[in-house]
């Protein structure tokens, strides 16, 4: 227990600690543990994820809600085998097992919600407005959007793939890996012209 407490206290970035990503509804309901097999690797990739992607979001939109963060390989496999919306451990797009890959295969990701945008999405705002903002401001690898709350999987990799997909209409792939957007930068900027200033929140 002491080791898990210490792991949870590890600071990943200015705004996030490891504990922010260890909670799992699957683990709680099914009385399973969610502890990294390789804590050092999970911390390393988690830090890169938070510093590269989540901190800029937090400093632009305010508090970010983590819907699903880290999953151990054992927990993720259980979720997949029991059809609990978990990809196979060896799925190339799996991003929740932060201590799975090595070298350029390292990966870290989470399912998150931006409350600021979720309110506007509920009023009819197009998810692509947020997608293009993310594309133009963050060094992401993959993004997958989901209908509820306009939640999305946000993924870090050492070599970003720059891919965007969505389960929200219009469903499918918005941007293929390595491809250029089919809309100009000016057109993209017009879609998110009313968004808060990038990293405009000043913290003491």
C-alpha positions as CSV (number, residue, x, y, z in Angstrom):
1,X,0.0,0.0,0.0
2,X,2.8,2.4,0.9
3,X,4.4,1.9,-2.6
4,X,1.1,2.7,-4.3
5,X,0.8,5.9,-2.2
6,X,4.2,6.9,-3.2
7,X,3.5,6.2,-6.8
8,X,0.4,8.4,-6.7
9,X,2.4,11.3,-5.3
10,X,4.8,11.3,-8.2
11,X,4.4,14.6,-10.0
12,X,4.2,14.2,-13.8
13,X,3.9,17.9,-14.7
14,X,3.0,21.3,-13.4
15,X,-0.7,20.4,-13.1
16,X,-0.8,16.6,-12.9
17,X,0.2,13.8,-10.5
18,X,0.3,10.1,-11.2
19,X,-2.7,9.6,-9.0
20,X,-4.9,11.6,-11.4
21,X,-4.6,8.7,-13.8
22,X,-4.7,5.6,-11.6
23,X,-8.5,5.5,-10.9
24,X,-10.3,2.8,-12.9
25,X,-14.0,2.1,-12.8
26,X,-13.3,-1.4,-14.3
27,X,-10.8,-2.1,-11.5
28,X,-13.1,-0.9,-8.8
29,X,-16.2,-2.8,-10.0
30,X,-14.3,-6.0,-10.6
31,X,-11.9,-5.7,-7.7
32,X,-8.8,-5.6,-9.8
33,X,-5.5,-3.8,-9.3
34,X,-4.3,-1.0,-11.6
35,X,-0.6,-0.9,-10.8
36,X,2.2,-0.5,-13.4
37,X,4.5,-3.5,-14.0
38,X,7.3,-0.9,-14.8
39,X,6.6,2.2,-12.7
40,X,9.6,4.0,-14.0
41,X,8.5,3.6,-17.6
42,X,4.9,4.6,-16.8
43,X,6.2,7.7,-15.1
44,X,8.5,8.6,-18.0
45,X,5.9,8.3,-20.6
46,X,3.3,9.9,-18.4
47,X,5.5,12.9,-17.9
48,X,6.0,13.3,-21.6
49,X,2.2,13.0,-22.2
50,X,1.3,15.6,-19.5
51,X,3.9,18.1,-20.3
52,X,3.5,18.0,-24.0
53,X,-0.3,17.7,-24.3
54,X,-2.3,18.1,-21.0
55,X,-0.5,21.1,-19.5
56,X,-1.1,23.3,-22.5
57,X,-4.8,22.3,-22.5
58,X,-5.1,23.0,-18.7
59,X,-3.5,26.4,-19.2
60,X,-5.9,27.3,-22.1
61,X,-9.3,25.9,-21.1
62,X,-9.0,25.4,-17.3
63,X,-9.4,22.1,-15.5
64,X,-9.3,19.0,-17.8
65,X,-11.4,16.0,-16.7
66,X,-9.7,12.6,-17.1
67,X,-12.2,10.0,-18.0
68,X,-9.8,7.1,-18.3
69,X,-6.1,7.3,-17.8
70,X,-3.5,4.6,-17.1
71,X,-4.3,0.9,-17.3
72,X,-2.1,-1.9,-16.4
73,X,-1.6,-4.6,-19.0
74,X,-3.5,-7.1,-16.8
75,X,-6.4,-4.7,-16.3
76,X,-6.6,-3.7,-20.0
77,X,-6.6,-7.3,-21.1
78,X,-9.4,-8.1,-18.7
79,X,-11.4,-5.1,-20.1
80,X,-10.8,-6.3,-23.6
81,X,-11.7,-10.0,-22.9
82,X,-14.9,-8.9,-21.2
83,X,-16.0,-6.3,-23.8
84,X,-15.5,-3.3,-21.6
85,X,-14.4,-0.9,-24.3
86,X,-10.7,-1.7,-24.0
87,X,-8.6,-2.4,-27.1
88,X,-6.3,-5.5,-27.2
89,X,-3.0,-5.0,-25.5
90,X,-1.2,-5.5,-28.8
91,X,-3.5,-3.2,-30.8
92,X,-1.3,-0.6,-32.5
93,X,-3.7,2.1,-31.3
94,X,-3.8,1.1,-27.6
95,X,-2.6,4.1,-25.6
96,X,-3.6,3.4,-21.9
97,X,-0.8,1.0,-21.1
98,X,2.0,3.5,-20.4
99,X,4.6,0.9,-19.5
100,X,4.1,-1.4,-22.5
101,X,6.3,-0.1,-25.4
102,X,10.0,0.7,-25.5
103,X,12.0,3.2,-27.5
104,X,9.9,4.7,-30.3
105,X,7.1,2.3,-29.4
106,X,6.5,4.1,-26.1
107,X,3.0,5.5,-25.8
108,X,0.8,7.3,-23.2
109,X,-2.7,8.5,-23.6
110,X,-6.0,9.2,-21.8
111,X,-9.6,9.7,-22.5
112,X,-10.4,13.3,-21.5
113,X,-13.1,15.9,-21.5
114,X,-12.7,19.7,-21.8
115,X,-15.6,21.1,-19.8
116,X,-15.4,24.4,-21.6
117,X,-15.9,22.8,-25.0
118,X,-18.4,20.1,-23.7
119,X,-20.8,22.9,-22.8
120,X,-20.6,24.3,-26.3
121,X,-20.8,20.9,-27.9
122,X,-24.1,20.3,-26.0
123,X,-25.4,23.4,-27.6
124,X,-24.6,22.2,-31.1
125,X,-20.9,23.1,-31.6
126,X,-19.1,21.0,-34.2
127,X,-16.4,18.7,-32.8
128,X,-14.2,19.5,-35.7
129,X,-13.7,23.0,-34.4
130,X,-11.9,21.5,-31.4
131,X,-10.2,18.9,-33.6
132,X,-8.6,21.6,-35.7
133,X,-7.6,23.6,-32.7
134,X,-5.8,20.6,-31.3
135,X,-4.1,20.0,-34.6
136,X,-2.8,23.5,-34.9
137,X,-1.6,23.9,-31.3
138,X,-0.5,20.5,-29.9
139,X,2.2,17.9,-30.9
140,X,-0.3,15.0,-30.6
141,X,0.0,11.6,-32.1
142,X,-3.6,10.4,-32.3
143,X,-7.0,11.8,-31.4
144,X,-10.3,9.8,-31.3
145,X,-13.5,11.7,-30.6
146,X,-16.6,10.1,-28.9
147,X,-20.2,11.3,-28.8
148,X,-20.7,11.7,-25.1
149,X,-19.4,15.0,-23.8
150,X,-17.2,15.2,-26.9
151,X,-14.7,13.2,-25.0
152,X,-11.6,12.2,-26.9
153,X,-8.6,9.9,-26.6
154,X,-5.4,12.1,-26.7
155,X,-2.2,10.2,-27.4
156,X,1.5,11.0,-27.1
157,X,4.3,9.1,-28.9
158,X,8.0,10.0,-29.4
159,X,7.3,10.2,-33.1
160,X,3.8,11.6,-33.5
161,X,1.5,10.1,-36.2
162,X,-0.8,13.1,-36.4
163,X,-4.0,11.2,-37.0
164,X,-7.6,12.3,-36.1
165,X,-10.7,10.0,-36.1
166,X,-14.2,10.4,-34.7
167,X,-17.3,8.4,-33.8
168,X,-19.3,11.6,-34.0
169,X,-21.0,12.5,-37.2
170,X,-19.5,12.9,-39.7
171,X,-17.9,9.7,-38.5
172,X,-14.6,8.4,-39.8
173,X,-11.1,9.8,-40.4
174,X,-10.6,13.5,-40.4
175,X,-6.9,13.3,-40.9
176,X,-4.7,10.4,-42.0
177,X,-1.2,9.9,-40.6
178,X,1.2,12.2,-42.3
179,X,-1.4,13.9,-44.5
180,X,-2.1,17.6,-44.8
181,X,-5.5,18.9,-43.8
182,X,-7.9,19.4,-46.7
183,X,-8.8,22.8,-45.3
184,X,-6.5,25.8,-45.2
185,X,-5.0,27.1,-42.0
186,X,-7.1,30.3,-42.3
187,X,-10.2,28.2,-42.6
188,X,-9.3,26.2,-39.5
189,X,-8.5,29.3,-37.5
190,X,-11.9,30.7,-38.4
191,X,-13.6,27.7,-36.8
192,X,-12.0,28.3,-33.5
193,X,-11.6,32.1,-33.5
194,X,-13.6,32.5,-30.3
195,X,-11.5,29.9,-28.3
196,X,-9.5,31.1,-25.3
197,X,-5.9,32.3,-26.0
198,X,-3.4,29.5,-26.1
199,X,-1.9,29.0,-22.6
200,X,-3.5,32.3,-21.6
201,X,-4.4,31.3,-18.1
202,X,-1.9,32.8,-15.7
203,X,-1.3,30.6,-12.6
204,X,0.6,32.0,-9.5
